[in-house]
């Protein structure tokens, strides 16, 4: 299977659907299947790349976020509906955008790059966020992509001025008896005064409600957000946190990130910039974001360090893998792809590794760190806080698996890296994406590569 990188994300999932009913348990040799054709969909080439894809797990319908378009496709990739999102007159220097107040910058026809696409199952709508006007979102009815709402009249409606399609990641936390929450994580492109890097927002039942996308909590001193301090940019001028993946599990929401850091190499008196992959964890119910903890993650095989996170996917262990890891079959497992080294974010090396993490073991490391900090040991140790040597404060309390922090010792960093288990490496064709699932007690992973290959 050969495909362009822009088409990879949706083709991977469609291939997954096609293949998942025919695979056999690992370890058995099966006769080769006849060569089968793959269904494809090609959009308007003039509009540019596809950016994001989600599949409605109830109907099999596919929603595809592209430049200036949202497509609704049938499960066999026939176009059912399209919704135009751009281009429109804009200028990235207009903040607030010109749809709120007059902007003195020259306006030009500007493409709308889809930056986030989520299905809100509870309210039967699609959340489609783009790059126009500093990043606003539309709420579209799943059936026909009719626009239900497009909040733009408050400053919290603007998510990020970054134009890259992979700059925003969202996780919906659903409740049976109240409005849902949307956790949004985004690169801020040097504008920390405008945009929080992580926040939790209200998902109101009414798509046109005044409170849609408002912060879950916000007063003069505390809010449901994390902002990168402006002082951080004096140390690392191009600092940003890049969000690769996000999910919820148990009482927590997690984001997997890549962020620059200044380190002193062994034997050197000067510092150099590297990139560190980190997992960020927040409690679902933490309105003040006192539960923010981040822990570095990486992988090593035969003395080679794989530290630049490329992709991730949450799955279950399955009975066979669970036995070898000493966990339960329903335990959460993170399948991750890292490329070699730490220094090249934009031009990663082709050497890459597929590694797995047991989520419970990461949580145990976080709990150990919380317990030691609340004993008054060490500092907050958060690289993007300029004053990262703030000492931990002692407090007499019990910290269990679901501890959600106090207005002290937060935000908190873990210094020691959690290492994943390497299960496959590729030296010539960098792995760039991964999905996984359990089939007849086996864990199966599909990996996409830089050249457009699909590996099972």
C-alpha positions in Angstrom: 0.0 0.0 0.0 1.5 3.3 -1.1 0.1 6.7 -0.2 1.1 10.3 0.2 1.9 11.3 3.8 -1.1 13.7 3.8 -3.4 10.8 3.1 -1.9 8.5 5.6 -4.0 9.2 8.7 -7.3 8.4 7.2 -6.1 5.6 5.0 -4.5 3.9 8.0 -7.8 3.8 9.8 -9.7 2.6 6.7 -7.2 -0.1 6.1 -7.6 -1.1 9.7 -11.3 -1.5 9.2 -10.7 -3.6 6.0 -8.1 -5.8 7.6 -9.4 -6.3 11.1 -12.0 -8.9 10.1 -9.5 -11.2 8.2 -6.4 -11.3 10.4 -5.4 -14.6 12.0 -3.9 -15.1 15.5 -0.2 -14.4 15.6 2.1 -17.3 15.2 0.0 -19.2 12.7 1.0 -19.4 9.0 -2.1 -18.7 6.8 -2.3 -19.1 3.1 -1.8 -15.7 1.4 -5.0 -13.8 0.5 -5.6 -12.9 -3.2 -4.3 -9.4 -3.9 -7.1 -7.1 -2.9 -7.8 -3.6 -4.0 -8.0 -0.7 -1.6 -10.8 1.9 -1.7 -9.5 5.4 -2.0 -10.8 9.0 -2.0 -9.1 12.0 -3.5 -10.4 15.5 -2.7 -10.0 18.7 -4.6 -6.2 18.9 -5.2 -6.4 22.7 -5.5 -7.5 22.9 -1.9 -4.4 21.2 -0.5 -3.9 18.4 2.1 -6.2 16.5 4.3 -5.5 17.2 8.0 -7.6 15.1 10.3 -10.0 12.2 10.3 -12.6 10.8 12.7 -14.9 7.8 12.2 -18.3 7.6 13.8 -18.2 4.4 15.7 -22.0 4.0 15.5 -22.5 4.5 11.8 -19.1 4.0 10.2 -19.3 7.4 8.6 -16.0 9.2 8.1 -15.5 12.9 8.7 -12.4 14.3 7.0 -10.9 17.7 7.9 -9.1 19.4 5.0 -7.9 22.8 3.9 -11.1 24.9 3.4 -13.4 21.8 3.5 -15.0 19.3 5.9 -16.1 16.1 4.1 -18.6 13.5 5.3 -17.9 10.1 3.6 -19.6 6.8 3.7 -17.7 3.8 5.0 -16.8 2.9 1.4 -15.4 6.5 0.9 -18.3 8.0 -1.1 -18.9 11.7 -0.5 -22.1 12.3 1.3 -21.8 16.0 2.3 -19.2 18.7 2.1 -19.0 21.9 4.2 -16.9 24.8 3.1 -14.8 26.5 5.9 -12.7 28.9 3.8 -10.9 30.8 2.4 -11.8 34.2 3.9 -10.3 37.6 4.4 -7.9 37.5 7.3 -4.5 38.4 8.7 -2.7 36.4 11.4 -1.6 39.6 13.1 -5.2 40.6 13.9 -6.0 39.9 17.5 -8.8 40.0 18.4 -9.7 39.0 14.8 -11.3 41.5 12.5 -14.7 39.7 12.9 -14.7 41.1 16.5 -13.1 44.5 15.9 -11.6 46.5 13.1 -8.0 45.4 12.3 -5.5 47.8 10.7 -3.5 45.0 9.1 -4.0 44.3 5.4 -6.5 41.5 4.9 -5.9 38.9 2.2 -7.8 35.7 1.1 -6.5 33.1 3.6 -7.0 29.3 3.7 -8.6 27.7 6.7 -6.5 24.7 7.8 -8.4 22.2 9.9 -6.6 21.9 13.2 -8.9 19.7 15.2 -11.8 17.4 14.5 -13.9 15.7 17.2 -17.2 13.9 17.3 -19.4 15.0 20.2 -21.6 11.8 20.4 -23.8 13.1 23.2 -25.1 16.0 21.2 -24.7 14.4 17.7 -22.4 17.1 16.4 -18.9 17.6 15.0 -16.4 20.1 16.5 -14.3 21.4 13.6 -11.6 24.0 14.5 -9.6 25.8 11.9 -6.7 28.3 11.5 -8.8 31.3 10.4 -9.3 34.2 12.9 -6.8 33.0 15.5 -8.4 29.6 15.6 -12.1 29.4 16.0 -14.4 26.3 16.0 -17.6 25.4 14.2 -20.2 23.0 15.6 -21.7 21.0 12.7 -24.6 18.6 12.8 -23.4 15.1 12.0 -26.2 14.3 9.7 -25.8 17.0 7.1 -22.9 19.2 8.4 -25.3 22.1 9.0 -23.6 24.8 11.1 -25.2 24.7 14.5 -22.9 27.4 16.0 -19.6 29.2 15.6 -18.7 31.0 18.8 -16.4 34.0 18.2 -17.4 36.9 20.4 -15.2 36.2 23.5 -11.5 36.0 23.7 -11.6 32.4 25.0 -13.2 31.4 21.6 -9.8 31.9 19.9 -7.7 28.7 20.5 -4.4 29.3 18.8 -2.8 31.4 16.1 -0.7 28.5 14.9 -1.5 27.4 11.3 0.0 23.9 11.4 -2.6 21.1 11.3 -1.0 19.2 14.1 -1.0 22.1 16.6 -4.2 21.4 18.6 -5.4 18.3 20.3 -8.7 17.9 22.1 -10.2 15.4 24.5 -14.0 15.3 25.4 -14.9 14.2 28.9 -18.5 13.2 29.0 -21.1 13.2 31.8 -24.5 11.7 32.1 -26.2 14.4 34.1 -24.3 17.6 33.2 -22.6 19.4 30.3 -19.5 17.8 29.0 -16.0 19.3 29.1 -13.5 19.8 26.3 -9.8 19.7 27.3 -7.9 21.6 24.6 -4.1 21.5 24.3 -2.3 23.7 21.8 1.0 25.2 20.7 0.9 29.0 21.3 3.5 30.2 18.8 5.1 32.8 21.1 1.7 34.3 22.3 1.4 33.0 25.8 -0.4 36.2 26.8 -3.2 35.3 24.3 -3.5 31.6 24.5 -3.3 29.0 27.3 -1.3 25.9 26.3 -3.9 23.6 28.1 -7.4 24.5 29.2 -10.7 22.9 30.0 -13.8 24.4 28.3 -17.6 24.0 28.7 -19.4 22.0 26.0 -23.0 23.3 26.4 -26.0 21.4 25.1 -27.0 24.4 23.1 -24.5 25.0 20.3 -25.2 28.7 20.3 -25.2 29.2 24.1 -23.2 32.1 25.5 -21.1 29.8 27.6 -19.9 27.5 24.8 -16.1 27.0 25.1 -15.9 29.2 28.2 -13.4 28.1 30.7 -14.9 25.6 33.2 -13.8 28.0 36.0 -12.3 31.5 35.8 -11.9 34.2 38.4 -9.4 36.9 39.1 -6.7 34.5 40.4 -7.5 31.0 39.3 -8.7 29.4 36.0 -9.0 26.1 34.3 -5.9 26.6 32.3 -2.1 26.5 32.2 -0.2 29.4 30.6 3.4 29.3 29.7 5.2 32.2 31.6 6.5 34.9 29.3 9.8 34.7 31.1 10.3 31.2 29.6 10.8 32.8 26.2 13.8 34.8 27.4 15.6 31.5 27.9 14.3 29.6 24.9 12.9 32.2 22.4 11.2 29.6 20.2 9.8 27.7 23.1 6.5 25.9 22.6 4.8 22.7 23.7 3.7 20.5 20.8 0.9 18.1 21.5 1.1 14.8 19.7 -1.7 12.8 21.2 -4.4 13.0 24.0 -6.8 10.6 25.7 -8.8 10.1 28.9 -8.5 7.1 31.2 -10.0 6.6 34.7 -10.1 9.9 36.5 -7.5 11.6 34.4 -6.9 13.3 31.0 -3.5 12.8 29.4 -1.5 14.6 26.6 1.7 13.4 25.0 4.0 16.3 24.2 7.2 17.3 22.6 8.9 20.4 24.1 12.3 22.1 23.9 14.6 22.2 26.9 18.1 23.6 27.6 20.5 21.0 29.0 24.2 20.9 29.8 25.9 18.1 27.9 28.4 16.0 30.0 31.7 17.8 30.3 30.4 21.0 28.7 30.0 24.4 30.4 27.5 25.7 27.9 23.9 24.6 27.4 22.3 23.4 24.2 18.7 23.0 23.1 17.2 19.6 22.8 13.6 18.2 22.6 12.1 16.1 25.4 9.0 14.0 25.0 6.7 14.2 28.1 3.4 12.9 29.2 1.1 15.4 30.9 -1.6 14.4 33.3 -4.6 16.3 34.7 -7.5 15.3 36.8 -10.8 15.5 35.0 -12.5 17.3 37.9 -9.6 19.7 38.7 -11.0 23.2 37.8 -7.9 25.0 39.1 -5.4 22.7 37.3 -3.5 22.0 40.5 -3.1 18.4 39.4 -0.8 19.2 36.4 2.1 16.8 36.4 4.5 16.0 33.5 6.9 13.1 33.2 9.6 12.5 30.5 9.2 9.4 28.4 11.5 7.7 26.0 12.8 4.4 24.7 16.2 2.7 24.4 17.4 -0.3 22.5 20.9 -1.6 22.2 22.3 1.6 23.6 20.4 3.8 21.1 18.2 6.5 22.5 14.8 7.1 20.9 13.5 10.3 22.4 11.5 12.3 19.8 7.9 11.3 20.0 6.2 10.9 16.6 2.8 9.3 17.3 0.9 7.4 20.0 -2.3 5.3 20.5 -4.0 4.0 23.6 -5.1 0.4 23.5 -5.7 -2.5 25.9 -3.1 -5.2 26.7 -5.0 -8.3 25.7 -4.5 -11.6 27.6 -1.3 -12.6 25.9 0.6 -9.4 26.1 -0.8 -8.8 29.6 0.8 -12.0 30.9 4.2 -11.1 29.6 4.0 -7.6 31.1 2.5 -8.7 34.5 -0.7 -6.7 34.1 -4.4 -7.4 33.5 -5.8 -7.8 30.0 -8.0 -4.7 30.4 -5.0 -2.5 31.5 -4.3 0.5 29.3 -1.2 0.3 27.1 0.3 3.1 25.2 1.7 2.3 21.8 4.3 5.0 20.9 6.6 5.8 18.0 9.9 7.6 18.7 12.6 8.7 16.3 16.3 8.5 17.3 17.9 11.3 19.4 16.6 14.5 20.9 17.9 17.3 18.7 15.9 17.4 15.5 12.2 18.1 16.0 11.4 19.2 12.4 13.9 16.9 10.7 13.7 13.7 12.7 16.2 10.9 11.8 14.9 7.9 9.9 15.8 5.5 12.7 12.7 4.9 14.8 11.3 2.6 17.4 7.8 1.3 18.3 7.6 1.1 22.1 4.9 0.3 24.6 4.2 1.8 28.1 1.9 0.4 30.7 -0.1 3.4 31.8 -0.4 2.1 35.4 3.4 2.2 35.7 3.6 5.8 34.6 0.9 6.7 37.1 2.9 4.9 39.8 5.9 7.0 39.0 3.8 10.1 39.2 2.4 9.1 42.6 5.9 8.5 43.9 6.9 11.9 42.8 3.8 13.6 44.4 4.5 11.8 47.6 8.2 12.9 47.8 7.3 16.5 46.9 4.6 16.6 49.6 7.3 15.4 52.0 9.2 18.5 51.1 11.8 16.8 49.0 13.3 18.4 45.9 11.9 21.2 43.7 9.0 21.5 41.4 11.5 20.7 38.6 9.5 22.0 35.6 11.7 23.0 32.7 9.4 25.7 31.3 9.1 27.5 34.6 11.9 30.1 34.7 12.0 29.7 38.5 12.1 25.9 38.3 14.1 25.6 41.5 11.0 26.4 43.7 11.3 24.0 46.6 8.5 21.5 47.3 6.5 22.3 50.4 5.8 19.7 53.1 2.2 18.8 54.0 0.8 16.0 56.0 -1.7 14.2 53.8 -2.3 10.8 52.2 -1.6 10.8 48.4 -3.4 7.9 46.8 -3.8 6.9 43.1 -6.4 9.6 42.5 -4.8 12.5 44.2 -5.7 15.8 42.4 -3.3 18.3 44.0 -3.7 21.4 46.2 -2.8 25.0 45.6 0.8 24.2 46.4 3.5 22.1 44.7 1.9 22.7 41.3 2.5 22.5 38.4 5.0 19.7 39.0 7.6 17.9 36.9 9.1 14.5 37.3 12.8 14.5 36.6 13.5 10.8 35.9 12.4 9.4 32.6 10.0 6.5 32.3 11.3 4.1 29.6 9.1 2.2 27.3 9.6 -1.3 26.1 10.9 -1.4 22.5 9.2 -4.0 20.4 10.2 -3.1 16.9 12.7 -0.8 15.2 13.0 0.6 11.7 16.3 2.1 10.5 15.5 3.4 7.0 11.8 4.3 6.7 10.8 6.3 9.7 7.6 5.2 11.4 5.2 8.2 11.7 1.9 6.8 12.9 0.4 3.9 14.9 -2.9 2.3 15.8 -3.5 -0.8 17.8 -6.2 -3.1 19.0 -6.8 -6.6 20.6 -7.8 -9.5 18.3 -8.4 -12.9 19.9 -6.3 -12.1 22.9 -3.4 -10.8 20.8 -2.3 -7.2 20.6 -2.0 -6.0 17.0 -0.4 -2.8 15.8 -0.5 -1.1 12.4 2.3 1.4 11.8 2.6 3.9 9.0 5.9 5.0 7.6 7.4 8.2 6.1 7.4 6.7 2.6 3.7 5.6 2.9 4.1 1.9 3.8 1.7 0.1 6.1 3.2 -2.4 8.5 1.2 -4.9 10.6 
